[in-house]
């Protein structure tokens, strides 16, 4: 089994966006591949899950921890790439805290952290959008694209099981339901329909860490030694259009 970090998953999201059938602007492409920027520090020293003997999965970490990380990531994005990219990353955080409230609000502290993120980021997002001259249709379309490649990347990385239905944005701003299916007997090999990318197939690539034999660590110290190791493995995932 492979352990794939959030920033690596986001990098694959960016590869998907860069293969999109319609040309996309660079700030949008950067937002797609850097949307998990806020997780970067945590991924270098994740907490240890004693029940599984592995690092905690991102979905098992509450908003009281990652909402401030996400807000800090937005600030980093602003400093590195400007308000367009920062706006989209901020909005994607809002999508997560609104759409997956049960998962991210594990207790009252998590609920408060999620509410604080939404309440503090909303006026900032509106100010950035106004300064950029973006209307709501553009914002919704670009945010929908990031949400689509994010979800698709999670499936390609093995985090979400296929078959899976996703909403892909059309050029007119509307959403089109897509279906992802795993090819029987083939790891990291999927069919997707309708097909939103250039060409008839697409291969994405990233680096991951192989979990030890038995797929768990004896203790946290063992996990920390594993994290310090430079060893990586390259993995690929293939998407194929079923319409050709």
Secondary structure, DSSP 4 states (H G I P E B T S, - for coil): -EE--HHHHHHHHHHHHHTBSS---HHHHHHHHHTTGGGHHHHHTPPEETTTTEEPPGGGS-HHHHHHHHHHHHHHHHHHH-HHHHHHHHHHHHHHHHHTHHHH-SSHHHHHHHHHHHHHHHHHHHHHHHHHT--HHHHHHHHHHHHHHHHHHHHHTTSSPSSEEEEEEPTTS-EEEEEEEEPTT-TTEEEEES--BSSSEEEEEEEEEEPPTTSS-SSHHHHHHHHH----EEEEEEEEETT-
